[in-house]
Amino acid sequence: MYIITKGPYNNRYMPSSFFGRNQLQQWYVQDGLSTYGISEKVGCDPKTVYYWLKEYSISTRPRKIIPTSKTDLVKLYRLNLSLKDIGKQIGCTPSAVLRKFRKFGINTRTPWEASTFHIKHNFSNNLLEKAYLIGFRIGDLNVVRRSSLSSIIVKSNTTKVEQATLLKKLFSKYGPIWISRPKSRLSVYHFTATLNDSFSFLLPKHTSIPVWIVRSKNLFLSFLAGYSDAEGSIGIYDGRASFRIGSYDKIILNQIHELLIKYRIRNTIILETKAGKYGNRVLNGDFYRVSIRDKMALKLCLSELLPYLKHKNRIKCARLALKNVHSRM
């Protein structure tokens, strides 16, 4: 049975079984719980508890005034405690703590500032991981420094749940992340990670592949995996597998083309679409694409690239493409 609570305290449904007079009196009088403590126990607003205390004519205790100085509150807040945690320390509700903050003129942290107090871990300094992240950053990440927060902020938007999952996997071990909940199947996931300064290597969006990556085949493959997880496409079309990467990064795609040739992986690079207006679509730059269709080149490329890929769907497609290639040999 549900009872509608009416009056100045609350207007919502509450199971009456939660507030039988005997049970409420046991909690409030014998056990000495506060309205806040009872509300946490049954999952409602403290005002609803107070309403039922009045309805059942249970004498309420006078309001408990917790003497707390501004200095004490500031000290607790500087320990990076939340309002709820401070309330537990001094014996009152988060809303009561907030009222005290306003009374003393203590500024609360913004959501961005609050996130900086989560523990952030330094980057691993693993060069393979670094090469991958640089490739992924060029393809799909917006990275800025928030000087006021002494943090590196990484952002990305995607309509694919697999991409959102990958972003979480890449950064959640290093700092707090936030992913929006899409309102529908076609909605966009908004991703944000707050990292420390050891990720400053992600700030520049390189227009060419860094030399230290170019000099090592393994580092290049890791970079290519990151760039492919962001910009690449692996599929089977008309019964034949193919691997393609398209973007506006002409210099980077040219380097990828030349390095693949260096490692005996045949591929082509073409200017697919010139900058301009195409109906309602506007391209601000020339769009280039590197493609691998030759079955021997695909076998060599995907076999070597697969261990470095991290995107769940890209890994699945690479395996299917290799299976297709083997079936045609």
PyMOL commands that set and color helices and strands:
alter all, ss='L'
color gray80, all
select helices_A, chain A and resi 16-19+21-30+35-42+46-55+70-77+83-90+94-104+111-115+127-140+161-171+197-202+211-214+217-231+250-262+295-308+312-327
alter helices_A, ss='H'
color red, helices_A
select strands_A, chain A and resi 2-4+13-15+142-146+151-158+177-179+189-195+232-237+240-247+268-273+276-278+281-283+287-292
alter strands_A, ss='S'
color yellow, strands_A
deselect
rebuild
show_as cartoon
